[in-house]
Amino acid sequence: MELDYEKFDLLDKNLIYEYIIYLSGISKRIENLNRDDEETVLLKRLRALKIIWFVFRYVFGCKTYEQAEKVISKKTIETFKLSTFFNQGYIFIGSNIIVRDVEDIDVILKILYERLNYVEGLRLFEIKQRGKNRTTTANKCTKEIAFFRRTVDYWRENEKNEKKDDDK
């Protein structure tokens, strides 16, 4: 999933309102993330990432990844109930690798702050997983990167062939 980073700086006031109600304990869940009607998985992922971004960028005022990295702590994660997004499987790397370990929030923040693209995010997560000896997850990242590159190569090759056909 390639993120449209410009939209992260546009606050979704309804989503933030629901998040604040959730944090206060008035509501047991964030409605925008729990609707099953016409919501897509992609939108749920995006909303969860927007909340994480909101907390670090606007609540803590972190303008860089380095500043955000200093704020990451168990207390921050508990206070802002960020583990919910990991536990419920809303955080993904690439197209289908679920990030369930809240300790990987540093990777998510690095992707968001440094505006990493699809492959860069996967590569970063792969490196961290190999460092934790989680070879199965790291191998999934490697396979997804390889699949993405094969797909892009295929598209490029088709475009070349179509151009050749058009030139005839």
N, C-alpha and C positions, 0 to 999 in steps of 0.2 A: 504494500500500500504506500503510494507516494503521497506525502502530506502537503497540503497547501498551507505553508507556514504563515502567510499573510493573514489568514483567518484566525490564527491563534491570538493575535493582538486585538481582534474585534471581540469584545466581551459579549457572550451570550447571556444576557441579563436573566432570562428565565432559568437557564441552567444553573447559574451562580445562586440565584434565589433558592432553587430547590436544594442545592448543595448546602447552603447555610441552614435551611430548615432541617436537613438531615443531620448536620453537625450539632445542631442545638438539641437533638433528641426528640423533637416534635414529630418527625416522620422517621420511620424505620428504613426507608429506602429513597433513592433518588428516582422519581417517576420517569424522568427523561431517559434513564438507563434501564428501566424495568418494564417498559411498555413492550408488549408483544404484537401489537396490531401491525402497523405497516413499517415499523422500525426495522432497519437493516442492521446486521452485525457491524458493518463498516461505520455507521453513524454512532453506534454504542461505543465502539473503540475510540472514535474521534472525540466524543464527549468526555470519556474518561481521561484521555490525554489532555483535553482542554482544562479540566479541573486540576490536574497535576500541574500543568503550566501556570494556571491562575494562582495556585498556592505559592509556588516558588517565585514567580515573576512579580506578582502584584501584592500578595500578602507579606512576603519576606522582602520584596523589592530587589531580588537578585537579578542583575542585568547581564551577568555572565555565568557560564557553567561553573567556573571556579568559585564564585560566590555561592551558588546553589549547592555545590558539593560540600561546602562548610556547614550548611544548614541541615543536611541530611542526618537524621538521628532516629532512634527508636521512638523518642518522645514526639518528634515532629510527625512521624508516620502515624502514631497512635492518636495524637491530638487532632489531626486533620483526617483521620480515618482513611488514609490512602491505601492501606492493605486491602480494603474492600475491593478495589478495582483489580488487584492481582488475584485475590481469592476467588472472585467471580469470573475470572477468565476474560476480562475486558481489555487487557494489555497484550498486544501482539507485537512481534518483530517480524518483518516481512509480511507474507500473506497468511501464514497459518501456524506460526510458532508462538504458542501461548506462553506468556511470561507470568509464572505464578509466584516466584520468589520475590518478595518485596525488597530484598537486598539488591536486586537488579535495578532498582529505581535510578541508580547512578547512570546506567546505560540509557535508560529512557530520557533522563534529563540531558545527557550529552547529545543524544539524537535531536532533542527539541531545541536546545540552546545553540548548537553548532549547525543546525539545519541540515543534518546528514540526509543523503538520499537513500533509497531503498537498499542498494548493495552495501553502502558504507555502514548503515545501521546493522545489517546482518553480519557484516564482517566484524564489527565491534563486539556484538553479542557473542559471536562464535569464539573470538579470542578470550573473552571473559569466561565462557563456559569451559573452554579447554583448560584455563587456569584453575578452575574448580574441579577438574577431572570429570566433567559431565560430557563425556564423549558422544553420547547419543544425541543430545541437544545440539552440540557443536557440529556433528555430522549432518543433522537436519539443515543447519544454516548453510553448510558447504553445498549440500544438494540443491537447496533453493537458489543459491547464487548461481550455480552451474545451470540450472533449469532456466533461470532468468536470462543469462547470457546466451544460451542456445536459442531461446525465443527471440531475443533481439537480433541475433545473427540471422535467423530465419527470415524475420521481417525485412531486414536490410537486403538480404539476397533476393527476396521477392520484389522489392522496390526496384532493384537494379534490373531484374528480368523484365518487369513491367515497362521500365523506361526504354529498354532495348526494343521491346515489342512496339512501343509507341513511336519510336524513331524510324521504324520500318515503313 
